[in-house]
Amino acid sequence: MNFTIDNIPFGIFSINNNQKRLATIIDNFVVDLYELAKLGYFNELKIKKSVFKNDYLNDFIGIGKTKTNAVRKRLQEILREEHIYEGEAFYDVNSVELHLPIKIGDYTDFYSSEQHATNVGMMFRDPANALLPNWKHIPVAYHGRSSSIFVSGKNFHRPKGQINKDENKLPIFVPTSRLDFELEMATIIGKSNEIGESIDVHDAEDYVFGFQLLNDWSARDIQKWEYVPLGPFLAKNFFSSVSPWVITIEALEPFRVEAEIQNPTVLPYLQEKKHLNFDIKLEVILQAKGVEELIISQSNFKNMYWTVAQQIAHHTVNGCNLNIGDLLGSGTISGKELNSFGSLLEITWGGENSIILPNGAERKFLEDYDTIIFKGFAQKSGVRVDFGEIRTMILPTK
Ligand code: CA
């Protein structure tokens, strides 16, 4: 990982279970923002010091983009001056504990990668009509559950559930044997809209604080039996993982790229003057216990049919209110090639094929003690913005 001066993300850390504080990271140094506030570095910005001594980033985000961007700029000034990071405000990242940075309110998960929606449609429904008729008109989503979202490093036990392997028999209750990851990005909402007020697609990015990596863990056998007619429930809500640092949307400015042309033309409220995505490289690594790491997917955030601005405009078009700290999942981000698919369901084509691990073992879905690692970064003309990683191990069923 390479946290540069161009990045300056925000997170929450603690030492020896003491009070949590806001932080940024540069190289391998976690920088204590409360300590810097006490030393007077942010005095001219007139921010209450208590904002920096907090369990979550939400209060900080609530002071507004003008001030949070000013803090980020001030940090870049300070950290450019400090060639050697020392003193009370700097900690080796390996000596601190990183926490879930956002008190997540509502969690919405979109389904915005065309290749992913096509792959799943082919496997779960009809190969000839993989995309449902609404898909290119609506950024399809469902409301998920925020209580079970945890930060990188927190592991979980293989969930149990109802599975119906044979349509002619009754369902059974067993541990899932089709445990999977979903490679996604999380958008963190940084400003609320009033109930009844829609957010214009051209204003939508003002409502984005930043982004994290997101793993929307999924149990495919539970999903297949339960998802009709109302969509995902217990196949998804047992656990989700995010990376510890929130990368601001401002840090991603250099990495904008043209988004895929949308055909047919979308309705006027979804039409953008500039239809842009972000070029962020994403990687999934599988590490079985005692086995070398294996890269199993390389995708990119730019592989999204619907932009984040369109997702927000659509989410609020009926007057639904978003709040600071809401999390919008992008949906699984699959590219067009097999090695860029964002889930094992797609990589092994529903378990028809296997991945071969470096020790010769095979995987169709995840086994106990497998670790899944997500990484992400953007890089262009010497500017690098790293997302860090999510690292999660599957534990046996409880
Ligand atoms: Ca998902």
Boltz pocket constraint, residues with backbone or C-beta under 6 A from the ligand:
constraints:
  - pocket:
      binder: B
      contacts: [[A, 109], [A, 110], [A, 182], [A, 184], [A, 216], [A, 329], [A, 331], [A, 332]]
      max_distance: 6.0
